[in-house]
C-alpha cells in the first residue's frame, strides 16, 4: 500500500479507540490487528487537489511588536510612537 493511501482521520480514530480500550498494553501480536484495521480505509486519488501556500494574515499598516509590551508602552510614553527597530 502506498503511504498516502491510508486515511489519516480513520487512523487517528482507531488509535484513540485502541488506547481507550487498553489494547495498546497487550502483546505486539495484537498490533497486527490494528494495522489491518487501519489498512481497511483508503483515501481515493483526488487529482487537482491543491493546498496553496500563502500568508494568512494581511500586512497591517503598523510594524510588528518585537519588544516586550511593557517596554513598548514606555517608548510610546517617551516618544509618542514606537521607534523604528532598524535604528
C-alpha positions in Angstrom: 0.0 0.0 0.0 1.3 3.5 -0.9 1.9 5.7 2.3 -0.6 8.3 1.1 -3.5 5.9 0.7 -4.5 5.2 4.4 -6.9 7.7 5.8 -5.3 9.8 8.5 -8.5 10.6 10.3 -9.5 6.9 10.3 -6.1 6.0 11.7 -6.4 8.6 14.5 -9.9 7.4 15.4 -8.8 3.8 15.5 -5.7 4.6 17.6 -7.7 6.7 20.1 -10.2 3.9 20.5 -7.4 1.3 20.8 -5.9 3.4 23.6 -9.2 3.9 25.4 -9.9 0.1 25.4 -6.4 -0.5 26.8 -5.4 -2.7 23.9 -2.1 -0.9 23.4 -0.7 -2.5 26.6 -1.3 -6.0 25.1 1.3 -8.1 23.2 2.8 -6.8 20.0 1.0 -9.7 18.2 -2.3 -7.7 18.6 -0.7 -4.8 16.8 -1.2 -6.7 13.5 -5.0 -6.4 14.1 -4.7 -2.6 14.5 -2.6 -2.3 11.3 -5.1 -4.5 9.4 -7.9 -2.2 10.6 -6.0 0.9 9.5 -5.4 -0.6 6.1 -9.2 -1.2 5.5 -10.0 2.5 4.9 -8.2 4.1 2.0 -8.3 7.6 0.6 -9.2 7.8 -3.1 -7.0 9.6 -5.5 -8.1 13.2 -5.7 -6.5 14.8 -8.7 -6.2 18.5 -8.8 -6.4 18.9 -5.0 -4.0 21.7 -4.2 -3.3 23.4 -0.9 -2.0 26.9 -1.7 0.9 28.2 0.3 0.1 31.8 1.2 0.3 34.0 4.2 -3.0 34.0 6.1 -2.7 37.5 7.6 -2.8 40.6 5.6 0.0 43.1 6.1 -1.0 45.8 8.6 0.0 49.5 8.4 1.7 49.1 11.8 5.1 47.4 12.5 5.1 44.2 14.4 5.6 44.3 18.2 9.2 43.0 18.5 9.9 44.1 22.1 8.2 43.4 25.4 4.8 45.1 25.7 5.9 47.0 28.8 9.0 48.3 27.1 6.9 49.3 24.1 4.5 51.2 26.4 7.4 53.1 27.9 8.7 54.0 24.4 5.3 55.3 23.3 5.1 57.4 26.5 8.6 58.9 25.8 8.5 59.3 22.1 4.8 59.3 21.3 5.4 56.3 18.9 7.5 53.2 18.7 10.9 53.9 17.3 11.9 52.2 14.1 13.6 48.8 15.1 16.3 49.3 12.4 17.7 52.4 14.1 
